Amino acid sequence: MMSAAQSQTPLVSKLEALQCHFTWDLVPSKTKLLRLSDMLVDIGTEEGNCWLGHIYNLRGFIQYKLGLTEDAQSFFNKAAEAFRQMRKADDGPWLVVNYGNLAWLHHHLGDQAESEAYLSKVEALMEKYPSPPQDKLHAEIYAEKAWTLMKFSGDRELVADYFQKAIRMQPDMVEWNTSYVMGLSSAFKHSKTGLEADVLEKRRVAKEQDPENLYLAAYYLEQRAKKGEEVEDEARELAGKVLKNPVSSYSGWKAMLRVYSKYVSYDEAIDLAEKALKNHPDVRYLKRCAALTLKCKIFRSSDSRLKQSTIDRAICLHEEVISLYPDSSLVTKADLANIYAKSKQAKAEQMYKELLEIDLDAADKQLLYNKYAKYLYFNRQDQNKSIEYHMKVAEIPHQSFYRGNSIKVLKKIKNKCRNPMCREIEEFLKNLQKPKRLGHWS
């Protein structure tokens, strides 16, 4: 007699062949899941959001991974409804991923009949809306897969390839091209000189094709400013438009405030943030943006020029942000510790002591150790201990901005040859290049 496991094999084989979140090798840590969940909430769910179906699909998968199956099913159902409203149709290829997610969810819940029902729906959609002969997947599936992998900081080349395939098949989907260009731009996030010429040109074209997208407009303005263009007047005009729009992380606020901070003035950037907060006092994302703007002013101003009222406002906002983002506020906590260091050194010490005792994943350890290393150097004038923490960052086998930054700092110290630890740093960096030291990069 066939065992239960053997009798389910054909069903499992069909499930594994589906294109959906459960088969895309999305294996983030719990910390990453919580951070992503907060990020998706901040994108917003206002009517007309072209990515709303994809947002609900991803939120459903995240809730499943967190063990909240009822919430997962609710989000998957919301995704289906969002797609129907956006596409103005009861069915279409955009539901393939959604039905695949529901087939997997019901399988995990032990409801095999419902799982098979959704499998049948997927098969019917794929028969009704086949992908072009030269492509393995339908354009809608390529687009959603690309958008999802982009949120997980996946392979940029693979994400770009999927978006390009989707755009080639359906060039009228402007939002796909916008996200494709934004994905290309993410590689230059920390660049002081901005985008390479070809990527900047792609962003210019995307802006022309999607003129109402203020998120894209703000980022494009920032990149032009990095290239040395005068953007002050345009920044003020764009800020007026952003102020009138619903607030979300896709409305361009973070880029807008960066442009004001760097290319207009910090004081005007803070005024703009406070004006937005006055209009939308309960929007947590705005509080996060305002806290970030104040932090930048504080860290880039000399202590003698800082007003205590500015420090107090920054502390207040950071504490609010931490309470509003309890599961994804590590950066904010470290920033708050550094702000406390301006006037309450003992408080800063206590905060870092508590943060360093938390069990963190590799990426978060790198972030925290990098920030602590800089705190030790700039606030405690303890260069040797700072070097030790930069080494801790570098030896964690995970590729990230913070690892690259710490290695850059160590190389700079070594090249100056003014520190007693120079020879130790040189040996450390030499060993770091050996494959056995690096291990596997996640």
C-alpha positions as CSV (number, residue, x, y, z in Angstrom):
1,M,0.0,0.0,0.0
2,M,1.3,3.5,-0.9
3,S,2.3,5.7,2.0
4,A,0.9,9.2,2.4
5,A,4.2,10.8,1.4
6,Q,4.4,8.7,-1.8
7,S,0.8,9.5,-2.7
8,Q,1.6,13.2,-2.5
9,T,4.7,13.1,-4.7
10,P,2.9,14.1,-7.9
11,L,1.3,17.1,-6.1
12,V,4.6,18.2,-4.6
13,S,6.3,17.9,-8.0
14,K,3.6,20.2,-9.5
15,L,4.0,22.6,-6.7
16,E,7.8,22.8,-7.1
17,A,7.4,23.6,-10.8
18,L,5.3,26.7,-10.0
19,Q,6.6,30.2,-10.4
20,C,5.8,31.9,-7.1
21,H,7.4,33.2,-3.9
22,F,7.6,29.6,-2.4
23,T,9.8,28.4,-5.3
24,W,12.1,31.5,-5.8
25,D,14.7,30.5,-3.2
26,L,13.8,33.4,-0.9
27,V,15.5,32.4,2.4
28,P,16.1,35.5,4.5
29,S,16.7,35.7,8.2
30,K,13.9,36.6,10.6
31,T,15.5,40.1,10.9
32,K,15.4,40.6,7.2
33,L,11.8,39.5,7.0
34,L,10.7,42.0,9.7
35,R,12.7,44.7,8.0
36,L,11.1,43.9,4.6
37,S,7.6,43.9,6.2
38,D,8.2,47.4,7.6
39,M,9.5,48.6,4.2
40,L,6.4,47.2,2.4
41,V,4.0,48.9,4.9
42,D,5.8,52.2,4.2
43,I,5.3,51.9,0.5
44,G,1.6,52.4,1.2
45,T,-1.6,50.9,-0.1
46,E,-3.2,54.0,-1.6
47,E,-5.5,53.5,-4.6
48,G,-3.6,53.5,-7.9
49,N,-0.4,52.0,-6.5
50,C,0.7,49.9,-9.6
51,W,2.7,47.5,-7.4
52,L,-0.1,46.9,-4.9
53,G,-0.8,43.3,-6.0
54,H,2.9,42.5,-5.8
55,I,3.2,44.1,-2.4
56,Y,0.4,42.0,-1.0
57,N,1.8,38.9,-2.5
58,L,5.2,39.5,-0.9
59,R,3.6,40.5,2.5
60,G,1.6,37.3,2.4
61,F,4.8,35.2,1.9
62,I,6.6,37.1,4.7
63,Q,3.7,36.5,7.1
64,Y,3.8,32.8,6.2
65,K,7.6,32.7,6.9
66,L,6.9,34.3,10.2
67,G,4.4,31.6,11.1
68,L,1.3,33.8,10.6
69,T,-0.7,31.7,8.2
70,E,-4.0,33.4,8.6
71,D,-2.4,36.8,7.9
72,A,-0.7,35.2,4.9
73,Q,-3.9,34.0,3.4
74,S,-5.5,37.4,4.0
75,F,-2.7,39.2,2.1
76,F,-2.8,36.7,-0.8
77,N,-6.5,37.3,-1.1
78,K,-5.9,41.1,-1.1
79,A,-3.3,40.6,-3.8
80,A,-5.8,38.9,-6.1
81,E,-8.3,41.6,-5.5
82,A,-5.7,44.4,-6.1
83,F,-4.7,42.8,-9.4
84,R,-8.3,42.6,-10.5
85,Q,-8.9,46.2,-9.8
86,M,-5.7,47.4,-11.3
87,R,-6.0,45.3,-14.5
88,K,-9.8,45.8,-14.6
89,A,-10.3,42.1,-15.3
90,D,-11.3,39.0,-13.4
91,D,-8.4,36.9,-14.5
92,G,-5.1,37.2,-16.3
93,P,-1.5,36.0,-16.2
94,W,-0.8,38.4,-13.3
95,L,-2.7,35.9,-11.1
96,V,-0.3,33.0,-11.8
97,V,2.1,33.9,-9.0
98,N,-0.8,34.6,-6.6
99,Y,-2.5,31.3,-7.3
100,G,0.8,29.5,-7.0
101,N,1.3,31.1,-3.5
102,L,-2.2,30.0,-2.5
103,A,-1.6,26.5,-3.8
104,W,1.6,26.2,-1.6
105,L,-0.1,27.8,1.4
106,H,-3.0,25.3,1.4
107,H,-0.5,22.5,0.9
108,H,1.4,23.5,4.0
109,L,-1.9,23.9,5.9
110,G,-2.8,20.3,5.0
111,D,-5.7,21.2,2.7
112,Q,-4.6,19.2,-0.4
113,A,-7.9,19.5,-2.2
114,E,-7.8,23.3,-2.1
115,S,-4.1,23.2,-3.1
116,E,-5.0,21.1,-6.1
117,A,-7.8,23.5,-7.0
118,Y,-5.4,26.4,-7.2
119,L,-3.0,24.3,-9.2
120,S,-5.8,23.8,-11.7
121,K,-6.4,27.5,-11.8
122,V,-2.7,28.1,-12.6
123,E,-2.8,25.5,-15.4
124,A,-5.9,27.1,-16.8
125,L,-4.3,30.6,-16.8
126,M,-1.1,29.3,-18.4
127,E,-3.1,27.6,-21.1
128,K,-5.2,30.7,-21.7
129,Y,-2.2,33.1,-21.6
130,P,0.9,31.2,-22.8
131,S,4.2,32.9,-22.8
132,P,5.8,33.8,-26.2
133,P,7.7,30.9,-27.9
134,Q,11.1,32.4,-27.3
135,D,10.5,33.0,-23.5
136,K,10.1,30.5,-20.7
137,L,7.8,32.8,-18.6
138,H,5.0,35.3,-19.3
139,A,5.9,39.0,-19.0
140,E,3.8,39.4,-15.9
141,I,5.7,36.6,-14.1
142,Y,9.1,38.0,-15.2
143,A,8.1,41.5,-13.8
144,E,6.9,40.2,-10.5
145,K,9.9,37.9,-10.0
146,A,12.3,40.8,-10.8
147,W,10.5,43.2,-8.4
148,T,10.5,40.6,-5.7
149,L,14.2,39.6,-6.1
150,M,15.1,43.3,-6.1
151,K,13.6,43.7,-2.6
152,F,15.7,40.8,-1.4
153,S,18.9,42.4,-2.7
154,G,19.3,39.6,-5.2
155,D,21.5,39.2,-8.2
156,R,21.3,42.6,-9.9
157,E,22.1,41.2,-13.3
158,L,19.4,38.6,-13.0
159,V,16.9,41.2,-11.8
160,A,17.8,43.4,-14.8
161,D,17.5,40.5,-17.2
162,Y,14.0,39.6,-15.9
163,F,12.8,43.2,-16.1
164,Q,14.2,43.6,-19.7
165,K,12.4,40.4,-20.8
166,A,9.2,41.7,-19.3
167,I,9.6,45.1,-20.9
168,R,10.5,43.7,-24.3
169,M,7.2,41.7,-24.3
170,Q,5.1,44.6,-22.9
171,P,6.8,47.9,-23.5
172,D,3.7,49.8,-22.6
173,M,4.1,48.9,-18.9
174,V,5.8,52.1,-17.8
175,E,6.1,51.1,-14.1
176,W,8.2,48.1,-15.1
177,N,10.8,50.3,-16.8
178,T,10.8,52.7,-13.9
179,S,11.6,49.9,-11.4
180,Y,14.2,48.4,-13.8
181,V,16.0,51.8,-13.9
182,M,15.8,52.2,-10.2
183,G,17.2,48.7,-9.7
184,L,20.1,49.6,-12.0
185,S,20.7,52.7,-10.0
186,S,20.9,50.9,-6.6
187,A,24.5,49.8,-7.4
188,F,25.5,53.5,-7.1
189,K,23.6,54.2,-3.9
190,H,26.8,55.2,-2.0
191,S,28.6,56.8,-4.9
192,K,29.6,60.4,-4.4
193,T,29.8,61.1,-8.2
194,G,26.4,59.5,-8.9
195,L,25.3,57.3,-11.8
196,E,27.4,56.3,-14.8
197,A,26.4,58.1,-17.9
198,D,24.4,55.3,-19.5
199,V,22.4,54.6,-16.4
200,L,21.7,58.3,-15.9
201,E,20.4,58.5,-19.4
202,K,18.1,55.5,-18.8
203,R,16.8,57.3,-15.7
204,R,16.2,60.5,-17.8
205,V,14.2,58.5,-20.4
206,A,12.3,56.7,-17.6
207,K,11.4,60.1,-16.0
208,E,10.0,61.4,-19.4
209,Q,8.0,58.2,-19.8
210,D,6.7,58.4,-16.2
211,P,6.3,62.2,-15.5
212,E,4.0,61.8,-12.6
213,N,6.4,59.6,-10.6
214,L,7.8,62.0,-8.1
215,Y,9.9,59.3,-6.5
216,L,11.8,58.9,-9.8
217,A,12.0,62.7,-10.3
218,A,13.5,63.2,-6.9
219,Y,16.2,60.6,-7.4
220,Y,17.0,61.9,-10.9
221,L,17.4,65.4,-9.5
222,E,19.7,64.0,-6.8
223,Q,21.9,62.3,-9.5
224,R,22.1,65.4,-11.6
225,A,23.2,67.4,-8.5
226,K,26.0,64.8,-7.8
227,K,27.2,65.5,-11.4
228,G,27.6,69.2,-10.5
229,E,24.4,70.7,-11.9
230,E,22.7,73.5,-10.2
231,V,19.3,72.1,-8.9
232,E,18.3,74.5,-6.1
233,D,15.3,76.1,-7.9
234,E,14.1,72.7,-9.3
235,A,14.4,71.2,-5.9
236,R,12.1,73.8,-4.4
237,E,9.6,73.3,-7.2
238,L,9.6,69.6,-6.8
239,A,9.3,69.8,-3.0
240,G,6.1,71.7,-3.5
241,K,4.7,68.9,-5.6
242,V,5.9,66.2,-3.1
243,L,4.2,68.0,-0.2
244,K,0.8,67.9,-2.0
245,N,1.0,64.1,-2.6
246,P,0.1,61.2,-0.3
247,V,3.0,60.2,1.8
248,S,4.8,56.9,1.2
249,S,8.4,55.6,0.7
250,Y,7.6,55.7,-3.0
251,S,6.7,59.5,-3.0
252,G,10.3,60.6,-3.1
253,W,10.7,62.1,0.4
254,K,14.0,60.6,1.4
255,A,15.7,61.6,-1.9
256,M,14.0,65.1,-1.7
257,L,15.4,65.7,1.8
258,R,18.9,64.5,0.7
259,V,18.8,67.0,-2.2
260,Y,17.8,69.8,0.2
261,S,20.4,68.8,2.8
262,K,23.3,68.6,0.4
263,Y,22.5,71.2,-2.3
264,V,20.2,73.7,-0.7
265,S,20.8,73.8,3.1
266,Y,20.4,71.6,6.1
267,D,18.2,74.2,7.8
268,E,15.8,74.3,4.8
269,A,15.7,70.5,4.7
270,I,14.8,70.4,8.4
271,D,12.1,73.0,7.8
272,L,10.7,71.0,4.9
273,A,10.6,67.8,7.0
274,E,8.9,69.6,9.9
275,K,6.3,71.2,7.5
276,A,5.5,67.7,6.1
277,L,5.2,66.3,9.6
278,K,2.8,69.1,10.5
279,N,0.6,68.1,7.5
280,H,0.9,64.4,8.3
281,P,1.7,64.1,12.1
282,D,0.9,60.3,12.3
283,V,2.9,59.1,9.3
284,R,5.8,57.1,10.8
285,Y,7.8,57.1,7.5
286,L,8.0,60.9,7.6
287,K,9.3,60.8,11.1
288,R,12.0,58.4,10.0
289,C,12.9,60.8,7.2
290,A,12.9,63.8,9.5
291,A,15.1,62.0,12.1
292,L,17.6,61.1,9.3
293,T,17.8,64.7,8.2
294,L,18.5,66.0,11.7
295,K,21.1,63.2,12.2
296,C,22.9,64.3,9.1
297,K,23.0,67.9,10.2
298,I,24.3,67.0,13.6
299,F,27.0,64.6,12.3
300,R,28.2,67.1,9.7
301,S,28.3,70.2,12.0
302,S,31.0,71.1,14.4
303,D,29.9,70.8,18.1
304,S,30.4,74.5,18.6
305,R,27.8,75.4,16.0
306,L,25.1,72.9,17.2
307,K,22.2,74.1,19.2
308,Q,21.0,71.9,22.1
309,S,17.5,72.3,20.8
310,T,18.5,70.6,17.6
311,I,20.1,67.7,19.5
312,D,17.0,67.4,21.7
313,R,14.7,67.4,18.7
314,A,16.8,64.7,17.0
315,I,16.8,62.6,20.2
316,C,13.0,62.9,20.5
317,L,12.4,61.9,16.9
318,H,14.8,59.0,17.0
319,E,13.1,57.6,20.1
320,E,9.7,57.9,18.4
321,V,11.0,56.1,15.3
322,I,12.4,53.3,17.4
323,S,9.0,52.8,19.1
324,L,7.3,52.9,15.7
325,Y,9.7,50.4,14.1
326,P,10.4,48.0,17.0
327,D,11.5,45.2,14.7
328,S,13.7,47.1,12.3
329,S,15.4,50.0,14.1
330,L,19.0,48.9,14.6
331,V,20.4,51.7,12.5
332,T,18.2,54.2,14.3
333,K,19.4,52.9,17.7
334,A,23.1,53.2,16.7
335,D,22.4,56.7,15.3
336,L,20.7,57.7,18.5
337,A,23.7,56.5,20.6
338,N,26.0,58.7,18.4
339,I,23.6,61.7,18.9
340,Y,23.7,61.1,22.7
341,A,27.5,61.2,22.5
342,K,27.2,64.9,21.7
343,S,25.8,65.7,25.1
344,K,25.3,62.6,27.2
345,Q,28.4,60.3,26.8
346,A,27.3,57.9,29.5
347,K,24.0,57.3,27.8
348,A,25.7,56.6,24.5
349,E,28.0,54.1,26.2
350,Q,25.1,52.3,27.8
351,M,23.2,52.1,24.5
352,Y,26.2,50.6,22.6
353,K,26.8,48.2,25.5
354,E,23.2,46.9,25.1
355,L,23.4,46.8,21.3
356,L,26.6,44.8,21.3
357,E,25.0,42.2,23.6
358,I,22.2,41.5,21.0
359,D,22.4,38.3,19.0
360,L,22.5,39.6,15.4
361,D,22.9,38.0,11.9
362,A,26.0,38.6,9.9
363,A,24.7,41.7,8.0
364,D,23.5,43.5,11.2
365,K,26.8,42.7,13.0
366,Q,28.7,44.4,10.3
367,L,26.4,47.4,10.4
368,L,26.7,47.7,14.2
369,Y,30.4,47.0,14.4
370,N,31.1,49.6,11.7
371,K,29.1,52.3,13.4
372,Y,30.7,51.4,16.8
373,A,34.2,51.6,15.3
374,K,33.4,55.1,14.1
375,Y,32.0,56.0,17.4
376,L,35.2,54.8,19.1
377,Y,37.3,56.9,16.8
378,F,35.4,60.1,16.6
379,N,33.8,60.3,20.1
380,R,36.2,58.3,22.3
381,Q,39.4,59.0,20.4
382,D,40.3,55.3,20.8
383,Q,41.8,54.5,17.5
384,N,43.2,51.1,18.4
385,K,39.9,49.7,19.6
386,S,38.2,51.3,16.6
387,I,40.6,49.4,14.3
388,E,39.7,46.2,16.2
389,Y,36.1,46.6,15.4
390,H,36.7,47.5,11.7
391,M,38.6,44.2,11.6
392,K,35.6,42.4,13.2
393,V,33.5,43.8,10.3
394,A,35.9,42.8,7.6
395,E,36.4,39.2,8.8
396,I,32.6,38.4,8.7
397,P,32.2,36.6,5.4
398,H,29.3,38.6,4.0
399,Q,29.5,41.1,1.2
400,S,28.1,44.5,2.2
401,F,28.6,48.2,2.1
402,Y,29.8,48.2,5.7
403,R,32.4,45.5,5.1
404,G,33.7,47.4,2.1
405,N,33.8,50.6,4.1
406,S,35.7,49.0,7.0
407,I,38.3,47.5,4.7
408,K,38.7,51.0,3.0
409,V,39.3,52.6,6.5
410,L,41.8,49.9,7.4
411,K,43.7,50.4,4.1
412,K,43.8,54.1,4.6
413,I,45.3,53.7,8.1
414,K,47.8,51.2,6.8
415,N,48.9,53.5,3.9
416,K,49.5,56.4,6.3
417,C,51.7,54.2,8.5
418,R,51.2,56.4,11.6
419,N,49.6,53.9,13.8
420,P,51.5,51.2,15.9
421,M,49.0,48.6,14.5
422,C,50.0,49.3,10.9
423,R,51.9,46.0,10.5
424,E,49.1,44.1,12.2
425,I,46.6,45.7,9.8
426,E,48.8,44.9,6.8
427,E,49.0,41.2,7.8
428,F,45.2,41.1,8.5
429,L,44.4,42.5,5.1
430,K,46.8,40.1,3.4
431,N,45.2,37.2,5.1
432,L,41.7,38.5,4.2
433,Q,42.5,38.0,0.5
434,K,42.9,34.2,1.1
435,P,39.9,32.2,0.0
436,K,39.9,30.1,3.2
437,R,39.4,33.3,5.2
438,L,36.5,34.6,3.2
439,G,34.4,31.5,2.9
440,H,31.1,31.7,1.2
441,W,29.6,35.2,0.5
442,S,25.9,35.3,1.1
